[in-house]
Amino acid sequence: MHSLPLLNEKQLDLLVCYSLSSGEEMSVAIVNAFHAANIDVFEKSTRLDDWVNTDVFESIHWTSDHPLYLSTRIWGYRVVITPEEVRIYTTMDLNQRL
């Protein structure tokens, strides 16, 4: 398993910044963010659950008054998840260290 490069969003190329709707589940927001980036995840050979354990999204206390973000690779893209939004960046090279 490869570790992810250190997160420095200023050095990444943003594809989309998707704002969550009130009450929107995080797993739904992630899929919606990919759709906003014109990436059809339903045509992929894998599902979101193949990339991340989506149960963890339900166990996290997602409020904007807590400084929290998750960063991971989903469908080959760098994804940054906060209580307010999902940001997707261009395809990431796991060998590149930022």
C-alpha positions, 0 to 999 in steps of 0.5 A, spaced: 500 500 500 502 506 498 502 512 502 499 519 500 503 525 499 503 530 504 497 535 502 498 541 499 492 543 496 495 550 493 500 545 488 494 541 486 489 542 480 482 543 482 477 539 478 471 541 482 469 544 489 462 541 491 458 544 496 454 539 501 446 540 501 443 540 508 442 533 510 446 530 504 449 524 506 457 524 505 457 518 500 452 521 496 455 528 496 462 524 494 458 521 488 455 528 486 461 531 486 464 526 481 458 528 477 459 535 478 466 534 475 463 530 469 466 524 471 460 518 470 462 514 476 456 509 474 460 507 468 466 505 473 468 498 474 469 499 481 464 502 487 465 508 492 465 502 497 471 499 493 475 505 495 473 507 502 469 504 507 463 509 507 461 506 514 466 511 517 462 517 514 457 515 519 461 515 525 464 522 524 461 528 527 461 532 521 460 539 523 463 546 521 465 548 528 470 542 528 477 543 524 476 536 520 478 534 513 479 527 510 484 526 504 484 520 500 484 517 493 477 515 490 477 513 482 484 515 481 483 522 483 485 526 490 479 527 494 479 532 500 472 532 504 470 537 509 464 538 513 462 543 508 464 541 501 468 535 497 474 537 493 476 533 487 483 534 484 486 532 477 489 524 477 494 523 482 501 520 482 502 516 488 509 516 486 509 524 486 511 527 493 508 534 494 
